[in-house]
Amino acid sequence: MAQVRIEPWHEDDLDLLRQLNSPDTRRHTGGPETDEQVLARHDRYVHFAEGGQGCMFTLVLPDGARAGSVGYWAREWRDQQVYELGWAVLPAYRGQGLATVAVRAALDVARARRDRRYAHAYPSVDNPASNAVCRKAGFTLLGETNFEYPPGHLMRANDWQLDLTAPPTDD
């Protein structure tokens, strides 16, 4: 199993966010953002946990390298209060299982809050890697749906759900 830990997003993670803003990494999420948008996103990530609605994390390898991001945040979905999860891994670190380990760790943090029954993820139907992460992390595929991301852009996504009250999976 991949070795990675998650740490709360920090002021020093701006360079990582800029690296994650590549056409390759953002091809399923509306494409790269402007530098102004990246700076605003970084500020949201740094201060996100203060509002109690979720948390963004950095994926940190044993040697201290920053490999990506993962996070969860509160949202309403089909008349339920749920957590949405999202993640991104730098190209050099893909295919090693880091995202699955990081998503499971973020789910553990969300689960410990005991304030939502379900977590959801909405990867594009055209993103086999993120859909595989959902499957490996223990989510159940509910089906395809229209999903707005980024704001103003409707995409075809898979709706994956995980019951936060069930024991975590370890496979």
C-alpha positions as CSV (number, residue, x, y, z in Angstrom):
1,M,0.0,0.0,0.0
2,A,1.2,3.5,-0.8
3,Q,2.8,5.5,1.9
4,V,1.3,9.0,2.2
5,R,-0.1,11.1,5.0
6,I,-2.4,14.1,4.9
7,E,-1.7,17.4,6.6
8,P,-4.0,20.4,6.8
9,W,-3.5,22.8,3.9
10,H,-0.9,25.5,4.9
11,E,0.2,28.9,3.7
12,D,3.3,27.2,2.2
13,D,1.2,25.0,-0.2
14,L,0.6,27.7,-2.8
15,D,3.3,26.3,-5.1
16,L,1.7,22.9,-4.9
17,L,-1.7,24.4,-5.9
18,R,0.0,26.2,-8.8
19,Q,1.5,22.8,-9.9
20,L,-2.0,21.1,-9.6
21,N,-3.4,23.9,-11.9
22,S,-2.0,22.3,-15.0
23,P,-4.1,21.4,-18.1
24,D,-3.4,17.7,-17.5
25,T,-4.5,17.7,-13.9
26,R,-7.5,19.9,-14.4
27,R,-8.7,18.4,-17.7
28,H,-11.8,16.8,-16.0
29,T,-12.6,19.9,-13.9
30,G,-13.0,22.7,-16.3
31,G,-9.3,23.4,-17.2
32,P,-6.7,25.6,-15.5
33,E,-7.7,28.6,-13.5
34,T,-6.2,32.1,-13.7
35,D,-3.5,33.0,-11.2
36,E,-6.0,35.2,-9.5
37,Q,-8.4,32.2,-9.1
38,V,-5.6,30.1,-7.8
39,L,-4.6,32.7,-5.2
40,A,-8.3,32.9,-4.1
41,R,-8.6,29.1,-3.9
42,H,-5.4,28.9,-1.9
43,D,-6.7,31.5,0.6
44,R,-10.0,29.5,0.9
45,Y,-8.0,26.3,1.5
46,V,-5.8,27.9,4.1
47,H,-8.8,29.2,6.1
48,F,-11.3,26.5,5.2
49,A,-11.3,24.5,8.4
50,E,-12.0,27.6,10.4
51,G,-15.6,27.6,9.3
52,G,-16.1,24.0,10.4
53,Q,-17.6,23.0,7.1
54,G,-14.7,20.8,6.0
55,C,-11.0,20.7,5.5
56,M,-8.4,20.6,2.7
57,F,-5.3,18.6,3.0
58,T,-1.9,18.2,1.4
59,L,-0.7,14.7,0.4
60,V,2.8,14.3,2.0
61,L,5.2,11.5,1.2
62,P,7.6,10.0,3.7
63,D,10.5,12.2,2.2
64,G,8.4,15.3,2.8
65,A,7.5,15.8,-0.9
66,R,4.0,17.3,-1.6
67,A,2.2,15.0,-4.1
68,G,-1.3,16.4,-4.2
69,S,-4.4,17.5,-2.4
70,V,-7.6,16.0,-0.9
71,G,-10.4,17.5,0.9
72,Y,-14.0,17.3,2.0
73,W,-16.6,20.0,2.4
74,A,-20.3,20.3,3.4
75,R,-22.9,20.6,0.7
76,E,-26.6,19.8,0.2
77,W,-27.3,17.1,-2.3
78,R,-30.8,15.9,-3.1
79,D,-32.2,17.4,0.1
80,Q,-29.5,15.9,2.3
81,Q,-26.6,17.4,4.1
82,V,-23.5,15.5,2.9
83,Y,-19.8,15.9,2.5
84,E,-18.3,16.1,-1.0
85,L,-14.8,14.8,-1.5
86,G,-12.3,16.0,-4.1
87,W,-8.6,15.2,-4.8
88,A,-5.8,15.8,-7.2
89,V,-2.4,14.1,-7.6
90,L,0.6,15.5,-9.5
91,P,1.4,13.5,-12.6
92,A,4.7,12.3,-11.3
93,Y,3.0,10.5,-8.4
94,R,0.0,9.0,-10.2
95,G,-0.6,5.3,-10.4
96,Q,0.8,4.5,-6.9
97,G,-2.4,4.4,-4.9
98,L,-1.7,7.7,-3.2
99,A,-5.2,9.1,-3.9
100,T,-7.0,6.1,-2.5
101,V,-5.0,6.2,0.7
102,A,-5.5,10.0,1.0
103,V,-9.2,9.8,0.3
104,R,-9.6,7.1,3.0
105,A,-7.7,9.3,5.5
106,A,-9.9,12.3,4.7
107,L,-13.0,10.1,5.1
108,D,-11.7,9.1,8.5
109,V,-11.5,12.8,9.5
110,A,-15.0,13.5,8.1
111,R,-16.4,10.3,9.8
112,A,-15.0,11.4,13.2
113,R,-17.1,14.6,13.0
114,R,-20.3,12.5,13.2
115,D,-22.4,15.2,11.7
116,R,-23.2,13.8,8.2
117,R,-24.3,10.3,7.3
118,Y,-23.0,10.3,3.7
119,A,-20.0,11.4,1.7
120,H,-20.2,11.8,-2.1
121,A,-17.7,12.2,-4.9
122,Y,-18.6,13.3,-8.4
123,P,-15.8,12.4,-10.8
124,S,-16.4,12.9,-14.5
125,V,-17.7,9.8,-16.3
126,D,-14.6,10.3,-18.5
127,N,-12.2,10.1,-15.6
128,P,-11.4,6.4,-15.1
129,A,-8.6,7.1,-12.5
130,S,-10.9,9.1,-10.1
131,N,-13.7,6.6,-10.6
132,A,-11.3,3.8,-9.6
133,V,-10.3,5.7,-6.5
134,C,-14.0,5.9,-5.5
135,R,-14.4,2.2,-6.0
136,K,-11.2,1.3,-4.1
137,A,-12.0,3.7,-1.2
138,G,-15.3,1.9,-0.6
139,F,-17.9,4.2,-2.3
140,T,-21.0,2.8,-4.0
141,L,-21.8,4.0,-7.5
142,L,-25.4,5.4,-7.5
143,G,-25.3,6.3,-11.2
144,E,-24.6,9.1,-13.6
145,T,-25.8,12.6,-13.0
146,N,-25.5,16.2,-14.3
147,F,-23.2,18.0,-12.0
148,E,-22.1,21.7,-12.0
149,Y,-18.4,22.1,-11.8
150,P,-16.8,24.5,-12.0
151,P,-19.6,26.9,-11.4
152,G,-21.4,27.6,-14.6
153,H,-20.2,24.4,-16.3
154,L,-22.4,21.4,-16.4
155,M,-20.6,18.1,-16.6
156,R,-21.6,14.4,-16.8
157,A,-20.4,12.8,-13.5
158,N,-20.8,9.6,-11.6
159,D,-22.4,10.0,-8.2
160,W,-20.5,7.9,-5.7
161,Q,-21.8,7.6,-2.1
162,L,-20.2,6.3,1.1
163,D,-22.0,5.7,4.3
164,L,-19.9,7.4,7.0
165,T,-21.6,5.4,9.8
166,A,-20.3,2.1,8.3
167,P,-16.9,0.8,9.3
168,P,-14.1,1.8,7.0
169,T,-12.9,-0.6,4.3
170,D,-9.3,-1.8,4.2
171,D,-9.1,-3.7,0.9
